[in-house]
């Protein structure tokens, strides 16, 4: 559970192009229909300082950061986000939905990158203690489909946030299996959602998981 909180903390995770942002908006609307206050946020980002760090992470050369430096930047952004946005919202009873959170660092830097799982686990404990989401939905789809969706979304954007998209198919395959492994290790918190179907089917699967986890009307 998100310790010392009265709201609920839900995170959406997955590889590139899984449709997280669309699904987050739909989930937020359904929760609001139940009379729940919802805060939508994202990582890296979610506060002005963390958004500034995001700019350093999502653009530029794929190899611009030493792997540990990159992991520390993600956790610096996360600490800001948790302390200044997530925890205050949870304390006043809001439900927070974040587009990515710590499982992304575990998957991208820990499993698929070169940092290793132990380092990410130790850093998490140092920076955030036992704080974690109440529910994590992993949107899963074949790598090629996700990358082609992500690339078409990028077209026409002025400042491309595509540093991770450019990391190559082997990296993205490793990511996909990393998210499966993360979910298998914490079945009480994580659900794998098949994101290859149409938007309505994915939204229905997400709602089923959320309603089941928190005892809401299906
Ligand atoms: P987005 O494209 O889903 O907004 O996420 C930004 C990118 O940052 C995405 O390619 C995944 C990557 N990322 C990490 O590598 N580690 C992290 O801890 C987070 C939160 C994101």
Boltz pocket constraint, residues with backbone or C-beta under 6 A from the ligand:
constraints:
  - pocket:
      binder: B
      contacts: [[A, 16], [A, 43], [A, 44], [A, 58], [A, 74], [A, 99], [A, 100], [A, 101], [A, 102], [A, 104], [A, 105], [A, 106], [A, 108], [A, 109], [A, 161], [A, 164], [A, 165]]
      max_distance: 6.0
